[in-house]
Amino acid sequence: MNRVTHCGIERPAPFYSLADGAQVRARLDHYLDQKMAEWAETVPYANHLESKNLNSAWYRRHTIEHVWRIRLSRSAHTKALHAITKISPEAAQLYAEYQAEEMNHDVLFMQDCKAMGVTQEELLATEPFLATRLLQGFFYFITEHEHPLGVVASSYLVEYTTAKLTPRQITSLKESLGEDKIKGQLAHINTDLGDDHAGEMWRILRYLINSEADVEKVLRYFDDIQTILALYFRELYDATIEEKLAA
């Protein structure tokens, strides 16, 4: 009897056909559209990147946090990739390619930090927000105790909302800051949209969704991730806008 298991040898085919999968993806997208509308109504400064009166302290801290989030995500997403290799080699290959593109994008946001006068010393002295640390801990937890499907669902959420929101944000940032100060973000969004990262995440999800119940899990993971990200924006608001108002 062969004792070797959990090695992706079954190479499971996607549970949904391409046509049925398109309907499932439309359902996920509709759910995220509703969440974005809810987000705009309930999260402080949720759409501030689209503002013509950009708060410099808020934006400076937000860009620093981008650097930290990408740096910390490298290890968490690599752990998820390790788990995916034991389930679906096809999904693992796609996710590895995605991470290869995203893994060093902290350099792009560091470029924008430097354009704002943020030094390496300042960045290293800035501790990531609790929400940023909780997000990475959540990735570790669901990979270890649930399913890497949740990590990929988070990536789908980020890439889908990025494709929806960032073009408007970039237009506003060009007007308020100038292109010279957002070169890193421009490079980042050009990669995300040009390579259709949301589409890539959906192709991976198709290999990891093995039942209708898994679709419900994806929706619940969307809620979990949105809750943590909302906490981040509230921390950001409290540390920059609210603190200034109190002073």
Buried (B, 14 or more C-beta within 10 A) or exposed (E): EEEEEEEBEEEEEBBBEEEEBEEBBEEBBEBBEEBBEEBEEEBEBBBBBBBEEBBEEBBBBBBBBBBBBBBBBBEBBBBBBEBBBBBBBBBBBBBBEBBEEBBEBBEBBBBBBBBBEBEEEEBEEBEBBEBBBBBBEBBBEBBEEEBBBBBBBBBBBBBBBBBBBBEEBBEBBBEBBEEEBBEBBBBBBEBBBEBEBBBBBBBBBBBBBBEEEBBEBBBEBBEBBBEBBBBBBBBBBEBBBEEEEEE
